[in-house]
Each structure stands twice: as structure tokens, then as C-alpha cells.
Amino acid sequence: MKGGAGMLAVVIWLMASAAVFASNRTITVTGTVDDAQATVTVNQTPATVAEGTFSANVMLTEGLNTITATATDKAGNRTSVSAQVTLDLAPPVITITAPRDGQVFGAQ
């Protein structure tokens, strides 16, 4: 996703593994900012910025989460981009209808 205001552009990627759907509620948000000296926050928490790339870990809550990365340059220009991630911690339900319990297949 891209966003921009003035001369500052930000691109974010949500790096999420299957852990988003398990008991691990943390995802890593990474992206780039076109001003290597800009500061970046992700959901109002300072991100690590190095050579125009930023990274931050974000804690999710069950259900829909909005993640917002905001970059601010030295002149005070600010831009934000947002993405939504759904955390589903409910385990899947499986029902086995065949074979019946104790049923044997094949010749013995």
C-alpha cells in the first residue's frame, strides 16, 4: 500500500505468517520510506528505520485490526498508510463422518 503527502512517500508490507492464526498475536510490519532520515511510527510506536527501511512488531487483538504506519520528515511533512489484518484464534472444527468408529477396511 502506498501513501504520500508532499514529497514524502511511504510503502508498507505486512509480513505475517501462519502465526497470525495461531496463539502468536505478533506480526512484523516492514516497509520503505523515501527519506532515509524520516521517523516512522507503526500504531503510534516508534519503528526501527535504517537506510529507508522500517520495521516494527505489532500486537494484534482478536478480530479486525487496523495497522497504520506514519512517516515524518525533518521538515515536519507527514504521511500515513493503513492496512487491515484479521486475527482469528478460534481453532477449526472438524467432523469425521466416515469411516465409522471401529470400521475396518481391506482384507486381513
Residue pairs with C-beta under 8 A, 6 or more apart in sequence:
1 11
1 12
1 81
1 82
1 83
2 9
2 10
2 11
2 81
3 9
3 10
3 79
3 80
3 81
4 10
4 79
5 77
5 78
5 79
6 77
6 79
7 34
7 35
7 73
7 77
8 33
8 34
8 35
8 38
8 71
8 72
8 73
8 77
8 78
8 79
9 33
9 34
9 79
10 31
10 32
10 33
10 34
10 40
10 69
10 70
10 71
10 79
10 80
10 81
11 31
11 32
11 33
11 81
12 29
12 30
12 31
12 67
12 69
12 81
12 83
13 29
13 30
13 31
14 27
14 29
14 67
14 83
14 85
15 27
15 28
15 29
15 30
16 27
16 28
16 85
19 26
19 27
20 27
20 60
20 85
20 87
21 87
21 88
21 89
22 89
23 89
25 59
25 60
25 61
25 87
25 89
26 57
26 58
26 59
26 60
27 57
27 58
27 60
27 85
28 55
28 56
28 57
28 58
29 42
29 47
29 55
29 56
29 57
29 58
29 67
29 69
30 53
30 54
30 55
31 40
31 53
31 54
31 69
32 52
32 53
32 54
33 40
33 49
33 52
33 53
33 54
33 71
34 52
35 52
35 71
35 73
35 74
36 49
36 51
36 52
37 73
37 74
38 49
38 71
38 72
38 73
38 74
39 46
39 49
39 71
39 72
40 46
40 47
40 49
40 54
40 56
40 69
40 70
40 71
40 72
41 47
41 56
41 69
41 70
42 54
42 56
42 58
42 67
42 68
42 69
42 70
43 56
43 58
43 67
43 68
44 70
45 56
45 58
46 56
47 54
47 55
47 56
47 69
48 54
48 55
48 56
54 69
54 71
56 69
58 65
58 67
60 85
60 87
61 87
62 87
62 88
62 89
63 86
63 87
64 84
64 85
64 86
65 84
65 85
65 86
65 87
66 82
66 83
66 84
67 82
67 83
67 84
67 85
68 80
68 81
68 82
69 80
69 81
69 82
70 78
70 79
70 80
71 78
71 79
71 80
72 78
99 105
